[in-house]
Amino acid sequence: MVIGKTLIKDHTLPDRDLGEVFTRVNDLLCEANSEGLFITAFEGVLDLATGELNFVNAGHEMPFLCKKGGSYEPYKIRPGFVLAGMEGMRYRGGSMTLDVGDRLFQYTDGVTEAMNAAGELYGMRRLGEVLNRCRDLTPTKLLPEIKADIDRFAGDAPQFDDITMLCLEYKAKA
């Protein structure tokens, strides 16, 4: 994971297509991957002056987008294949334009795959419900609320994956 993060950071340059970044990083990771490990990743670069968010997705979860005054909805993007999973993969970037007040919520699969003692998954539906119940909270206050709901759901059941979340709000044009 650390190597993947470093390679992504090192290959992301101004005006470089993010699909090209992930294509190159994937090839580098595949060269020395005798263990058969892989990485899911989502990279986004936000232009603070225009609100344009360029992104690329390698097997990561579908983010939620909340337009100002609206509700959180899954933003359907192509997931792409995981990094280090297969040589020669081509990744394609995408873009969206955020308006002032819009929010993007991204998370690892450890959120939706959190399991309770009955073996039930937390799931995207529940995540969407909690996001919308808490949509008036700032991102700083929203994230602990989501984590608390996951903890209530999971109870004492052991979790086997990381639970990582990010909520970005586009505050103003630079």
C-alpha positions in Angstrom: 0.0 0.0 0.0 2.8 2.4 0.9 4.6 1.7 -2.4 1.3 2.2 -4.3 0.6 5.5 -2.6 4.2 6.7 -3.2 4.0 5.7 -6.9 0.7 7.5 -7.4 2.0 10.6 -5.7 5.2 10.6 -7.7 3.5 10.1 -11.1 0.7 12.6 -10.6 1.8 15.8 -12.3 -0.1 19.0 -13.3 -2.1 18.4 -16.5 -1.3 14.7 -16.6 -4.3 12.5 -17.3 -5.1 10.5 -14.1 -5.9 7.4 -16.2 -2.3 7.5 -17.5 -1.1 7.8 -14.0 -2.9 4.6 -12.9 -1.9 2.8 -16.0 1.8 3.5 -15.4 1.5 2.8 -11.6 -0.3 -0.5 -12.3 2.5 -1.7 -14.6 5.2 -0.8 -12.1 3.3 -2.6 -9.3 2.8 -5.7 -11.4 6.5 -6.0 -12.1 7.3 -6.9 -8.5 4.1 -8.6 -7.3 5.0 -12.2 -6.7 2.7 -12.2 -3.6 -0.3 -11.5 -5.8 -1.4 -8.5 -3.7 -3.6 -5.7 -5.1 -4.8 -2.2 -4.2 -8.1 -0.5 -4.7 -7.6 3.2 -5.2 -9.4 6.4 -6.1 -7.5 9.6 -6.9 -9.1 12.9 -7.5 -7.6 16.3 -8.3 -9.9 19.3 -7.7 -9.3 22.6 -9.6 -10.2 25.1 -6.9 -10.8 27.9 -9.4 -13.4 26.0 -11.5 -14.7 23.2 -9.3 -13.6 20.6 -11.9 -12.7 17.3 -10.2 -10.7 14.9 -12.4 -10.6 11.4 -11.0 -9.7 7.8 -11.7 -11.0 4.7 -10.0 -9.2 1.4 -9.6 -11.7 -1.0 -8.0 -12.7 1.4 -5.3 -16.3 2.0 -4.0 -18.7 4.3 -5.8 -18.6 7.8 -4.1 -21.7 9.7 -2.9 -22.3 13.2 -4.3 -24.5 15.7 -2.5 -25.4 18.8 -4.5 -25.9 21.9 -2.4 -29.2 21.7 -0.7 -29.8 18.2 -2.0 -29.3 14.7 -0.8 -26.4 12.2 -1.0 -26.7 10.0 -4.1 -24.4 7.3 -5.3 -22.3 8.8 -8.2 -22.1 6.1 -10.8 -18.6 5.9 -12.0 -16.8 3.1 -13.7 -14.8 1.2 -11.0 -11.9 0.1 -13.2 -9.7 -2.9 -12.3 -7.7 -3.0 -9.1 -4.0 -1.9 -9.2 -1.4 -4.6 -9.4 -4.1 -7.2 -10.4 -3.1 -7.6 -14.0 -0.4 -6.3 -16.3 -1.3 -4.1 -19.3 -4.5 -2.7 -17.8 -5.6 0.7 -19.2 -7.3 3.1 -16.8 -9.7 5.8 -17.9 -10.2 9.0 -15.9 -13.4 10.9 -15.6 -14.5 14.3 -14.4 -17.3 16.1 -12.7 -17.8 19.8 -11.9 -18.6 20.7 -8.3 -20.5 23.8 -7.5 -19.9 25.8 -4.4 -21.6 23.9 -1.5 -21.4 20.5 -3.1 -19.9 17.5 -1.2 -18.3 14.3 -2.2 -18.1 11.4 0.2 -15.6 8.6 -0.6 -14.9 5.5 1.5 -13.2 2.1 1.5 -15.1 -1.1 1.2 -14.5 -1.7 4.9 -17.4 0.7 5.5 -20.0 -1.1 3.4 -18.6 -4.6 4.2 -18.6 -4.0 8.0 -20.4 -7.0 9.5 -22.5 -7.5 12.5 -22.7 -10.6 14.7 -25.5 -12.0 12.5 -23.2 -11.8 9.5 -25.1 -9.0 7.8 -23.2 -6.3 5.9 -23.6 -2.6 6.6 -24.2 -2.0 2.9 -24.6 1.0 0.6 -28.3 1.4 1.3 -27.7 2.0 5.1 -24.7 4.2 4.3 -26.9 6.4 2.1 -29.6 6.6 4.7 -27.2 7.7 7.4 -25.5 10.2 5.0 -28.9 11.8 4.3 -30.0 11.7 7.9 -26.8 13.7 8.7 -26.6 15.8 5.5 -26.8 19.1 7.3 -23.6 18.4 9.3 -20.3 19.7 8.3 -17.9 17.1 6.9 -15.9 17.3 10.1 -19.0 16.4 12.1 -20.4 14.0 9.5 -17.5 11.5 9.6 -17.7 10.7 13.3 -21.5 10.2 13.0 -21.0 7.7 10.2 -18.3 5.9 12.2 -20.5 5.8 15.3 -23.4 4.3 13.2 -21.0 1.6 11.8 -19.8 0.8 15.4 -23.5 0.5 16.6 -24.3 -1.8 13.7 -21.2 -4.0 14.1 -21.3 -4.2 17.9 -18.6 -6.5 19.1 -18.2 -8.4 15.8 -14.6 -8.3 14.7 -13.9 -6.3 11.5 -11.4 -7.6 8.9 -10.9 -4.5 6.8 -10.0 -0.9 7.3 -12.8 1.7 7.6 -11.6 4.9 6.0 -13.8 7.8 4.9 -13.3 11.2 3.3 -15.9 14.0 2.9 -14.9 16.9 0.7 -17.0 20.1 0.5 -16.3 22.6 -2.2 -16.4 25.9 -0.2 -15.6 28.6 -2.7 -14.0 29.3 -6.0 -10.3 30.3 -5.5 
